[in-house]
Amino acid sequence: MTKPVVTIDPKKSVFEAAKLMNKNDIGALVIVDKNKKPKGILTERDVLRLVAQGKDLSKIKVQTAMSKKVKCTDIKSTVMDVSKIMHDHSFRRIIITKNQKLAGMMTDKNLIELMSG
């Protein structure tokens, strides 16, 4: 599991989000509310889609571009449970929560590392 997870304010621009992803060498940012409950995720694919459409990333807010239908799983989930959720939904990453608050993120790379042990 990856932690800590880099988060961003939903009112920031996608350009700022892309700079933050680049600075941290990561492919996604989690958007949380004031109680640290996940509200969305912005991935490199979301950013690339906007670039391909010729959009000005400095004028688009993260809250507009992020995926709002976030699938999370509890920190007590087994690796097999997490793997199944990711496979069933074609996710490359999934948000891990503890008491419904952001605790980490599991990526496809994390799973490969765990299973190759």
MIGUMI-873168 format. One record per residue (C-alpha): residue in three letters; chain; residue number from 1; z, y, x. Coordinates in nm, 4 decimals, decimal comma, always signed. Example, Ala and Ser with C-alpha at 12.3 -4.5 7.8 and 13.67 -1.06 7.14 Angstrom:
! residues 2
+------+-------+------+----------+----------+----------+
! resn ! chain ! resi !       pz !       py !       px !
+------+-------+------+----------+----------+----------+
!  ala !     A !    1 !  +0,7800 !  -0,4500 !  +1,2300 !
!  ser !     A !    2 !  +0,7140 !  -0,1060 !  +1,3670 !
+------+-------+------+----------+----------+----------+
END
This chain:
! residues 117
+------+-------+------+----------+----------+----------+
! resn ! chain ! resi !       pz !       py !       px !
+------+-------+------+----------+----------+----------+
!  met !     A !    1 !  +0,0000 !  +0,0000 !  +0,0000 !
!  thr !     A !    2 !  -0,0819 !  +0,3476 !  +0,1171 !
!  lys !     A !    3 !  +0,1976 !  +0,6008 !  +0,1105 !
!  pro !     A !    4 !  +0,2629 !  +0,8811 !  +0,0991 !
!  val !     A !    5 !  -0,0298 !  +0,9600 !  -0,1267 !
!  val !     A !    6 !  -0,1949 !  +1,2977 !  -0,0827 !
!  thr !     A !    7 !  -0,1907 !  +1,4971 !  -0,4057 !
!  ile !     A !    8 !  -0,3520 !  +1,8208 !  -0,5187 !
!  asp !     A !    9 !  -0,2891 !  +2,0814 !  -0,7854 !
!  pro !     A !   10 !  -0,5387 !  +2,0416 !  -1,0721 !
!  lys !     A !   11 !  -0,6123 !  +2,4158 !  -1,0633 !
!  lys !     A !   12 !  -0,7456 !  +2,4003 !  -0,7061 !
!  ser !     A !   13 !  -1,1200 !  +2,3911 !  -0,6493 !
!  val !     A !   14 !  -1,3116 !  +2,0738 !  -0,5750 !
!  phe !     A !   15 !  -1,4148 !  +2,2410 !  -0,2485 !
!  glu !     A !   16 !  -1,0473 !  +2,2679 !  -0,1487 !
!  ala !     A !   17 !  -0,9996 !  +1,9048 !  -0,2532 !
!  ala !     A !   18 !  -1,2931 !  +1,7939 !  -0,0370 !
!  lys !     A !   19 !  -1,1489 !  +1,9811 !  +0,2617 !
!  leu !     A !   20 !  -0,8115 !  +1,8122 !  +0,2029 !
!  met !     A !   21 !  -0,9741 !  +1,4680 !  +0,1849 !
!  asn !     A !   22 !  -1,1641 !  +1,5380 !  +0,5066 !
!  lys !     A !   23 !  -0,8541 !  +1,6684 !  +0,6863 !
!  asn !     A !   24 !  -0,6560 !  +1,3559 !  +0,5926 !
!  asp !     A !   25 !  -0,9505 !  +1,1142 !  +0,6357 !
!  ile !     A !   26 !  -0,9039 !  +0,9750 !  +0,2844 !
!  gly !     A !   27 !  -1,1327 !  +0,8987 !  -0,0077 !
!  ala !     A !   28 !  -0,9183 !  +1,0081 !  -0,3016 !
!  leu !     A !   29 !  -0,6532 !  +1,2510 !  -0,4168 !
!  val !     A !   30 !  -0,4057 !  +1,1907 !  -0,6967 !
!  ile !     A !   31 !  -0,3248 !  +1,4638 !  -0,9451 !
!  val !     A !   32 !  +0,0345 !  +1,4539 !  -1,0708 !
!  asp !     A !   33 !  +0,2336 !  +1,6626 !  -1,3170 !
!  lys !     A !   34 !  +0,5575 !  +1,8425 !  -1,2285 !
!  asn !     A !   35 !  +0,7497 !  +1,5160 !  -1,2779 !
!  lys !     A !   36 !  +0,5230 !  +1,3294 !  -1,0314 !
!  lys !     A !   37 !  +0,3593 !  +1,1310 !  -1,3109 !
!  pro !     A !   38 !  -0,0080 !  +1,0577 !  -1,2283 !
!  lys !     A !   39 !  -0,2511 !  +1,2519 !  -1,4468 !
!  gly !     A !   40 !  -0,5802 !  +1,1919 !  -1,2693 !
!  ile !     A !   41 !  -0,7650 !  +1,0939 !  -0,9565 !
!  leu !     A !   42 !  -1,0452 !  +1,2682 !  -0,7703 !
!  thr !     A !   43 !  -1,2521 !  +1,0457 !  -0,5447 !
!  glu !     A !   44 !  -1,5184 !  +1,1026 !  -0,2845 !
!  arg !     A !   45 !  -1,7699 !  +0,9666 !  -0,5356 !
!  asp !     A !   46 !  -1,6686 !  +1,2335 !  -0,7879 !
!  val !     A !   47 !  -1,7304 !  +1,5005 !  -0,5240 !
!  leu !     A !   48 !  -2,0607 !  +1,3472 !  -0,4149 !
!  arg !     A !   49 !  -2,1807 !  +1,3347 !  -0,7762 !
!  leu !     A !   50 !  -2,1210 !  +1,7099 !  -0,8081 !
!  val !     A !   51 !  -2,2979 !  +1,7785 !  -0,4781 !
!  ala !     A !   52 !  -2,5988 !  +1,5730 !  -0,5922 !
!  gln !     A !   53 !  -2,6103 !  +1,7829 !  -0,9115 !
!  gly !     A !   54 !  -2,6264 !  +2,0988 !  -0,7011 !
!  lys !     A !   55 !  -2,2895 !  +2,2267 !  -0,8250 !
!  asp !     A !   56 !  -2,0895 !  +2,4940 !  -0,6413 !
!  leu !     A !   57 !  -1,7710 !  +2,3047 !  -0,5504 !
!  ser !     A !   58 !  -1,5774 !  +2,6261 !  -0,4990 !
!  lys !     A !   59 !  -1,6233 !  +2,7139 !  -0,8678 !
!  ile !     A !   60 !  -1,5225 !  +2,3795 !  -1,0192 !
!  lys !     A !   61 !  -1,1547 !  +2,3013 !  -1,0764 !
!  val !     A !   62 !  -1,0139 !  +1,9621 !  -0,9860 !
!  gln !     A !   63 !  -0,8892 !  +1,9205 !  -1,3447 !
!  thr !     A !   64 !  -1,2513 !  +1,9393 !  -1,4643 !
!  ala !     A !   65 !  -1,3911 !  +1,6919 !  -1,2115 !
!  met !     A !   66 !  -1,1081 !  +1,4368 !  -1,1904 !
!  ser !     A !   67 !  -1,1035 !  +1,1060 !  -1,3723 !
!  lys !     A !   68 !  -0,8381 !  +1,1467 !  -1,6398 !
!  lys !     A !   69 !  -0,8216 !  +0,7879 !  -1,7610 !
!  val !     A !   70 !  -0,6005 !  +0,6663 !  -1,4816 !
!  lys !     A !   71 !  -0,4998 !  +0,3034 !  -1,4620 !
!  cys !     A !   72 !  -0,1676 !  +0,2574 !  -1,2833 !
!  thr !     A !   73 !  +0,0395 !  -0,0460 !  -1,2050 !
!  asp !     A !   74 !  +0,4086 !  -0,0789 !  -1,1351 !
!  ile !     A !   75 !  +0,5394 !  -0,1260 !  -0,7824 !
!  lys !     A !   76 !  +0,6767 !  -0,4652 !  -0,8909 !
!  ser !     A !   77 !  +0,3248 !  -0,5985 !  -0,9594 !
!  thr !     A !   78 !  +0,2139 !  -0,8864 !  -0,7424 !
!  val !     A !   79 !  -0,0816 !  -0,8597 !  -0,5073 !
!  met !     A !   80 !  -0,2701 !  -1,0975 !  -0,7360 !
!  asp !     A !   81 !  -0,1957 !  -0,8781 !  -1,0402 !
!  val !     A !   82 !  -0,3180 !  -0,5685 !  -0,8578 !
!  ser !     A !   83 !  -0,6259 !  -0,7500 !  -0,7306 !
!  lys !     A !   84 !  -0,7131 !  -0,8694 !  -1,0813 !
!  ile !     A !   85 !  -0,6791 !  -0,5211 !  -1,2317 !
!  met !     A !   86 !  -0,8958 !  -0,3730 !  -0,9575 !
!  his !     A !   87 !  -1,1575 !  -0,6457 !  -1,0008 !
!  asp !     A !   88 !  -1,1618 !  -0,6302 !  -1,3816 !
!  his !     A !   89 !  -1,2105 !  -0,2514 !  -1,3798 !
!  ser !     A !   90 !  -1,4289 !  -0,2304 !  -1,0647 !
!  phe !     A !   91 !  -1,1721 !  -0,0032 !  -0,8987 !
!  arg !     A !   92 !  -1,1704 !  +0,0600 !  -0,5242 !
!  arg !     A !   93 !  -0,8162 !  +0,1956 !  -0,5514 !
!  ile !     A !   94 !  -0,5290 !  +0,1894 !  -0,7977 !
!  ile !     A !   95 !  -0,2246 !  +0,4102 !  -0,8307 !
!  ile !     A !   96 !  +0,1139 !  +0,2420 !  -0,7865 !
!  thr !     A !   97 !  +0,4076 !  +0,3814 !  -0,9823 !
!  lys !     A !   98 !  +0,7825 !  +0,3366 !  -0,9879 !
!  asn !     A !   99 !  +0,9524 !  +0,4459 !  -1,3094 !
!  gln !     A !  100 !  +0,6137 !  +0,5970 !  -1,4083 !
!  lys !     A !  101 !  +0,6164 !  +0,8266 !  -1,1028 !
!  leu !     A !  102 !  +0,3711 !  +0,8142 !  -0,8133 !
!  ala !     A !  103 !  +0,4897 !  +0,5669 !  -0,5502 !
!  gly !     A !  104 !  +0,1710 !  +0,4836 !  -0,3600 !
!  met !     A !  105 !  -0,1881 !  +0,3697 !  -0,3840 !
!  met !     A !  106 !  -0,3428 !  +0,0300 !  -0,3243 !
!  thr !     A !  107 !  -0,6986 !  +0,0304 !  -0,1931 !
!  asp !     A !  108 !  -0,9547 !  -0,2416 !  -0,1557 !
!  lys !     A !  109 !  -0,9025 !  -0,2089 !  +0,2207 !
!  asn !     A !  110 !  -0,5256 !  -0,2635 !  +0,1765 !
!  leu !     A !  111 !  -0,5951 !  -0,5828 !  -0,0196 !
!  ile !     A !  112 !  -0,8331 !  -0,7186 !  +0,2424 !
!  glu !     A !  113 !  -0,5776 !  -0,6505 !  +0,5147 !
!  leu !     A !  114 !  -0,3033 !  -0,8260 !  +0,3137 !
!  met !     A !  115 !  -0,5151 !  -1,1302 !  +0,2352 !
!  ser !     A !  116 !  -0,6503 !  -1,1727 !  +0,5866 !
!  gly !     A !  117 !  -0,2986 !  -1,1524 !  +0,7108 !
+------+-------+------+----------+----------+----------+
END
